[in-house]
């Protein structure tokens, strides 16, 4: 199958909602797939973003989704990484021009599970709309079924 629909598995791992505190997405199970792209849809920030009031997006990995241990992904195992408070950071949202955007990275590590961590740094009394979707591809068995 040459169409994307038959070759991608799309999974919502953090329901779109207003968040004002740190969030961990649901674990993404990579079994049966060789690629994973993580998309974070961020709406208009509920606060004035700055160096002290910001949102950082990072990826963690684990061999077991329940017991973990969950560890920050090495920046070399991400298609896009930036310097943040933790390793595994792929976006720092710290000014008004950074919100209302989609942030993406691809996980290239070797653990079975990965997840997105949304870190709220500073004071966020009003929520920011955020949702996370995982796109799994290069399925070991195709076509992909839902």
N, C-alpha and C positions, 0 to 999 in steps of 0.2 A: 504494500500500500504506500502510495506516494503522498498521501494527504497527512497533514499534521494531526487531525482528529484521531486517526488510527495509530499514531505513533507517539502520542503524548498522554500522560496521565496527569490530570489536574486535580489538586487537592487543596482545599481551604484548610489552613492550619492555625489561623487566628482569625476568628470571626470579626468582621468590620464592626467597630464600636468606638465610643469615646473612651480613651484611656488617659489616666493622669499618674499612673504608677507603673513600675517595671512589670513587664509581661514576658512570659515564655510561650512560644507557639507550641502547638502539639508536635510531637516528634514526627519526622518524615522517615518512613521506612524505605530504604533504598534497595531492599532485596528485589532482584529481578530487573534492575535498571542500572545503567552505567553512567547516567548523567542526571544532575539535579540543578535546576535554576530556582532561586528564591526571589519572589517579588513582594515588595512591601509598598502598599499604597497608603500614602500619608496625605491627609486633608489639611485644611487650614488650621494652624496651631492655635490652641486655646490660650496661649500666653505669648508675650513678646519674646521671641527667641534671641539668645545672646550667648556669649562665651560661658556664662554661669547658669543660664536656663536653656538647656538644649536636650536633644534626643539623639542617642547613639544606637545604631543597629549593628548587631554582631551575630555570628554563627557559632554554635557549640556543637560538639559531636560526642557520640557514645556508642559502645558496643551493645548495651542493653537499655531499652527505653524506660524501664522502671528504676533499676538500681544504678544506672549510669556506669561509672561516674561521668557526669557531663563536664567537658573541658572546652576551653576556648580553642577554636580552630586556628592552626598555624596560618599566618597570612599567605604563605605559599600555596596553601590548599584552597584558596579562593580565587576566582577569576578577577575579582575587584576587591581591593582592600585599601583602607586608609588608616592613619594613626588615630587611635581613640584611647579611651581610658583602659580598655582591655584588648588583648589579642583577638583576632577574629572580627574586628570592626570593619564594616564596609560602607558606612555612611555616618557622617556627623551633621546633624541638622541644627544649625546654630544662628541662622538669620532668616528674616522674613522671606527672602527669595528662595529659601530651601524647602519650604513646606509646599503643600499641594503638588506633590510629585510622586512618581513611582521610582523606587530604588531597587536595583537588581544586582545579584551576584550569583555565581555558580559554585557549588561545592565540588571540590576535586579530591577530597580526602578518601580514606579507605575504611572508615567506620560504617556500620550498618545504618546508624541513625544520625540525623542532624536536626537542628531546630534553630529558629531565629529568636534572639533575645532583644527586646525593646527596652533600652535603658533610659529612664527619665532622670536627668541630672539637674539639680536645682529645685526650684519651687514651681509646681505645675498644678495650681488649684483648679484650673479649668481644663477639661479633657481635650485631647487631640484625636480626631478620627484616624484610625489605623486598622488595616487588615493585611493578612499575609497569605500568599498563595504559593504552593510548590508545584513546579512543572517537572515531571519525571520523564526522561526520554532515553533513547538507545535501549529499548526493552530487549531482554534476552529472549522473550517470546512475543511475537507480533502476530496479529494486530493487538494493540492494547485494549483491554476491556475495562469498563467501569466497575 
